[in-house]
Amino acid sequence: MKRIILLYRNAFGGLSRPAWMMSLVMFINRSGAMVTPFLGVYLIGELDYSLQEAGAILSFYGLGSVCGSFLGGWLTDRIGHFKVQFVSLTLGGSLYFILLHLHQFEYLAAGVFILSLVNDCLRPANSASIAHYAKPENMTRAFSLNRMAINLGFSIGPALGGLLAALSYRWLFIADGITCMVAGLFFYLYFRQKKGNQPLQAQQETIVEAAPVTNKSPYTDLLFLLFVLLCCTFATVFFQLISTLPIYYKQVYKLSEGNIGMLMGMNGLMVFMLEMILVYLLGERFPRKMVVAGGVLLLGLSFISLNLMAHVSILFVAMLLLSIAEILAMPYMTTITVERSNASNRGAYMGLYTISYSAAHVVAPLLGTSIISAFGFGTLWWSMGGMAVIAAIGLYLVVQAIEKQKANNRNLTIASSKELLAG
C-alpha cells in the first residue's frame, strides 16, 4: 500500500500550482459535459431524426470544431491564451441555453455548428496555456494532469447526464451551460494576473532543442502535416465513442440512458485513475513511437472485440481497452506537437493538431452512420480495427522520423556551441 501511495506521489510531484489550477478549471468544465455524449441518442430518440440526419447534425458539430480549432489557434498567437479561454468558456456556456430551444433541422444544425466553434476555440488556447505554465521537464505530465482532470469530469458528466436525461433532456443543456460559465468565472478570477513560471533559460533551451526551424509555420512542416493526418485517422476511430457507440448501446443492447451514461463514464474514470501512473512509469523507458503505435493498435482491438462476443460483459472489456489506448497515445501526441513548436508559433501548431481531432468529429459520425445504414454495426467495428492498424503503422514511422530529426537538431546545436566556445 505504501508503495502505491509513493508511486502516486512521485507521479504528481513537481507540477506547478497554475498547472493544477488549470486542471481544476477543466474538471469543472467537463463535469458538465452532458450534451455531446447523448446528442445522437437525443436526436434519434427525442426529436425523431433518422440515423442519417443525426449523423449529419453530428458532423456539423465537427465542422464547427474544425473552424473553432483554427480560429482558437490563430487568436491565441495574437491576443493570448487567457482571453481566448475566458470568452470560449463564458460565451459557449450561454449558447447551451439557446440550443435547448432549437428543434428544426436547419436551425439545430446551425446552432450545433456555432456552439462547437465557440467551445473548440478553447482547446488550442488551453494547450498553449499548459505549455506556458508547465516546467519543461514536466511537460508530458502536465498535459496528462490536464487530461486526467478532463477525464475525471467526463466520468461524472455522462453518468449524471444519463440520470438527468431520464427526467428530461432539458436538464442536460442547462447543466452543461452552467458548468461552462462557472469554469469561465473561476478561470478569470485565478489567472487574470498570473504569469508563467518557467525559467527563461530552461524555456529557451527547450525551444532550441525541440524546434527544427524557428517561427516555422505548421502548414509548411510536411512531416508534422503527415503526423496530423494520422492523428485524424486515429481520432476518427476514437470518436465512435461519442457518435455511434451510444447508439449501438441503445439499439443493440437496449441499455437505458442511465446505463449508457455509467458505461461511458467508465472511460473517464479509468483514464483518471491510470494515466498519470502509466505516463510516470513509462517516462523515457520506452520509445514514443512504440507507446503511441501500441495505443492505436489497442484502440482498434477495443472495437473489434465487440464482434467477438454477444454479451453485455464485452462492453466493459471494450471500454477498458479503449481507455488504456487513450492513455498510451494521446498524451504523447500532444507533447510531440508542443516540442515541435516554439513560443511564437505554438498556438498555430496546437491549433492544427486540434483541427485533426475536429476534422475527425466531422468524419466519424458520417462514416459511422453510413456504414451502419449500409452494412450494420459489425462491419463498422471491423472497419475501425483496420483503420487503427493503418494509423498505428504510419504513426510509428512518422514519430520515429520526428524524434530522429529532433536528435539531429540537438546534436547540431551542441556542435555549434562547442565551436563558439573554442573560437
C-alpha positions, -999 to 999 in steps of 0.1 A, spaced: 0 0 0 28 24 9 45 16 -24 13 25 -43 9 58 -24 46 66 -31 41 59 -68 12 83 -70 31 109 -50 60 107 -74 37 108 -104 21 140 -93 52 157 -77 69 187 -92 39 201 -111 34 239 -108 4 253 -90 -10 270 -121 -9 236 -139 -31 222 -110 -55 252 -112 -58 249 -150 -67 213 -145 -93 223 -119 -109 247 -145 -111 218 -170 -125 195 -144 -154 219 -136 -160 224 -173 -160 187 -182 -181 177 -152 -210 193 -171 -202 175 -204 -236 160 -208 -249 172 -242 -223 158 -266 -223 121 -253 -261 120 -256 -266 142 -287 -270 113 -311 -294 95 -288 -313 128 -282 -317 134 -319 -330 100 -327 -350 91 -296 -363 126 -285 -366 145 -318 -373 115 -341 -345 122 -366 -333 94 -387 -298 78 -383 -285 97 -414 -300 130 -402 -285 126 -368 -251 118 -384 -253 149 -405 -260 171 -374 -232 155 -355 -210 163 -385 -220 200 -383 -207 198 -347 -174 185 -362 -173 213 -388 -177 239 -360 -149 222 -342 -126 224 -372 -133 261 -376 -131 267 -338 -97 250 -336 -83 270 -364 -97 303 -350 -86 294 -315 -50 288 -326 -50 320 -347 -64 341 -319 -41 325 -293 -10 337 -312 -25 372 -315 -44 381 -283 -31 354 -260 -45 322 -244 -61 339 -214 -87 360 -234 -95 331 -258 -102 307 -229 -123 331 -210 -145 341 -239 -149 305 -251 -160 292 -216 -185 320 -209 -199 325 -243 -200 288 -250 -219 282 -218 -246 307 -227 -251 290 -261 -264 258 -245 -295 277 -233 -302 287 -269 -296 252 -284 -322 238 -259 -350 256 -279 -338 246 -314 -356 216 -330 -359 222 -367 -331 206 -387 -316 238 -402 -317 258 -370 -304 229 -349 -275 222 -374 -266 259 -373 -268 261 -335 -246 230 -331 -221 244 -355 -218 278 -337 -217 261 -302 -189 238 -313 -170 267 -330 -170 287 -298 -163 257 -275 -134 245 -295 -116 278 -296 -107 267 -260 -86 237 -270 -55 252 -287 -56 281 -262 -57 257 -233 -28 236 -247 -7 267 -252 -16 278 -216 -4 245 -202 29 247 -221 32 283 -208 28 273 -171 44 239 -170 81 232 -163 98 219 -194 109 187 -177 73 180 -167 56 189 -200 41 154 -207 29 150 -171 14 185 -171 -7 176 -201 -15 143 -185 -27 161 -154 -50 183 -175 -63 152 -193 -68 135 -160 -90 163 -148 -109 163 -181 -115 126 -178 -125 128 -142 -150 154 -152 -161 132 -181 -166 103 -157 -191 125 -138 -207 143 -167 -222 114 -187 -231 95 -156 -250 124 -142 -263 133 -177 -278 98 -180 -298 103 -148 -309 138 -159 -319 125 -193 -342 100 -176 -361 130 -162 -358 154 -192 -332 161 -218 -338 198 -210 -317 195 -179 -286 183 -199 -284 216 -217 -290 236 -185 -264 218 -165 -238 219 -194 -243 256 -198 -240 264 -161 -208 244 -156 -191 261 -186 -199 295 -172 -188 286 -137 -155 273 -151 -150 306 -170 -156 326 -139 -131 306 -118 -106 308 -146 -109 346 -148 -105 351 -110 -74 329 -107 -55 335 -140 -62 372 -148 -29 384 -134 -10 351 -134 24 349 -152 41 318 -165 67 303 -140 91 286 -165 127 297 -160 136 316 -192 168 298 -197 151 264 -195 124 275 -218 150 288 -244 169 255 -241 138 235 -248 130 257 -278 165 253 -292 163 215 -288 128 210 -300 120 235 -328 136 223 -360 131 257 -377 124 289 -357 90 305 -365 82 278 -390 45 275 -399 29 242 -392 13 244 -426 47 242 -443 60 215 -420 54 184 -441 64 159 -415 41 174 -390 13 176 -416 16 138 -420 16 134 -383 -16 154 -381 -33 134 -408 -25 101 -389 -38 117 -357 -70 125 -375 -73 88 -386 -68 78 -350 -94 103 -338 -119 91 -364 -118 57 -348 -117 70 -313 -147 93 -318 -170 64 -325 -171 66 -287 -194 96 -287 -210 92 -321 -221 56 -329 -212 37 -297 -241 52 -276 -265 44 -305 -251 8 -305 -257 5 -268 -292 18 -272 -303 -2 -303 -284 -35 -299 -282 -39 -262 -313 -19 -253 -295 0 -225 -312 29 -207 -298 64 -208 -286 59 -172 -267 27 -180 -252 43 -212 -240 72 -191 -225 50 -165 -207 29 -191 -193 59 -209 -183 75 -176 -162 44 -171 -138 57 -198 -132 90 -179 -128 72 -146 -103 47 -159 -82 74 -176 -84 95 -144 -71 65 -123 -44 52 -146 -30 79 -169 -6 98 -146 8 65 -132 13 50 -166 29 81 -180 52 83 -150 61 46 -152 67 47 -190 85 81 -189 115 77 -211 118 39 -206 101 32 -240 104 50 -273 74 72 -280 69 55 -314 62 22 -296 39 37 -270 19 57 -295 16 29 -320 7 4 -293 -21 27 -280 -35 30 -315 -35 -8 -320 -52 -13 -287 -79 12 -298 -86 -10 -329 -88 -41 -307 -113 -25 -284 -138 -21 -313 -130 -55 -329 -138 -71 -296 -174 -60 -299 -177 -85 -327 -162 -114 -308 -189 -119 -282 -226 -110 -280 -228 -104 -242 -230 -72 -222 -197 -80 -204 -178 -74 -237 -190 -37 -235 -169 -33 -203 -139 -51 -218 -140 -29 -249 -143 3 -228 -113 -8 -207 -92 -14 -238 -103 19 -253 -94 38 -221 -59 23 -220 -54 31 -257 -63 67 -250 -38 68 -221 -10 54 -242 -15 76 -274 -29 110 -266 -5 125 -240 25 118 -262 8 131 -293 3 164 -275 38 165 -262 52 158 -297 32 188 -310 44 211 -282 81 201 -287 77 207 -325 67 243 -319 82 273 -301 67 303 -281 59 323 -313 41 296 -332 27 273 -305 -8 285 -310 -7 277 -347 8 242 -341 -17 234 -313 -45 248 -335 -35 225 -364 -32 195 -341 -66 203 -326 -80 206 -361 -71 169 -367 -94 160 -339 -121 184 -350 -120 171 -386 -125 136 -371 -156 150 -354 -169 156 -390 -158 123 -405 -165 99 -376 -203 103 -374 -208 105 -412 -186 75 -418 -200 55 -388 -237 61 -395 -232 54 -433 -215 21 -426 -242 11 -401 -270 20 -425 -255 0 -454 -238 -29 -436 -246 -29 -399 -226 -24 -367 -204 -55 -372 -189 -41 -404 -183 -8 -387 -163 -23 -359 -141 -44 -383 -135 -12 -404 -124 7 -373 -100 -20 -364 -85 -19 -399 -81 19 -398 -64 16 -364 -38 -8 -379 -30 16 -407 -28 46 -383 -5 27 -360 20 17 -387 20 53 -400 25 69 -366 53 45 -357 72 56 -388 64 93 -385 71 96 -348 104 78 -354 113 104 -381 103 133 -358 124 120 -329 154 114 -353 151 150 -366 149 163 -331 181 144 -321 199 157 -351 189 192 -344 201 189 -308 235 175 -320 239 204 -344 232 229 -316 257 212 -293 283 212 -321 277 249 -328 280 258 -291 314 240 -289 326 258 -320 317 292 -304 334 283 -271 365 271 -290 366 303 -310 
